[in-house]
């Protein structure tokens, strides 16, 4: 009888130990199309970043109790809510950073388009007109044909760089 009690006790203890939570790693990675994924396995083809280690419960212990009821599990409702809040904060920060990058790129693109249009307009105006500079005496000094064609070549090169 003593042996039977001891083996039942050992069996319950062994089951409780097996039912303790295991540590799971959570990885965040972005695919080729820019979508963000969260997985428990590190992807082989993409660069990933380990976000945090989570305590996940295993199967239920005998008697309907699960690992969440154990005080050492660290998987209380408040812990789960805190993890969810941290993940939401991480996603919100990344979304905000992405939106700032897109806005910055859009501003740079708009400035580049504006510069392209200004250079093209200036070239149209310069092409058929005589260019001059003002010397120290305040007199106009007109550009000769060689200087004019050189200036047009420089403008063409600047337009090519700005309008790509």
Secondary structure, DSSP 8 states (H G I E B T S, - for coil): -HHHHHHHHHHHHHHHHHTS-EEEEEEEEE-TTS-EEEESS--SSS-EEEEEEEEE--S--GGG--GGGSGGG---HHHHHHHHHHHHHHHHHHHHHHHHHHHHHHHHHHHHHHHHHHHHHHHHHHHTS--EEE-TTS-EEE--HHHHHHHHHHHHHHHHHHT-
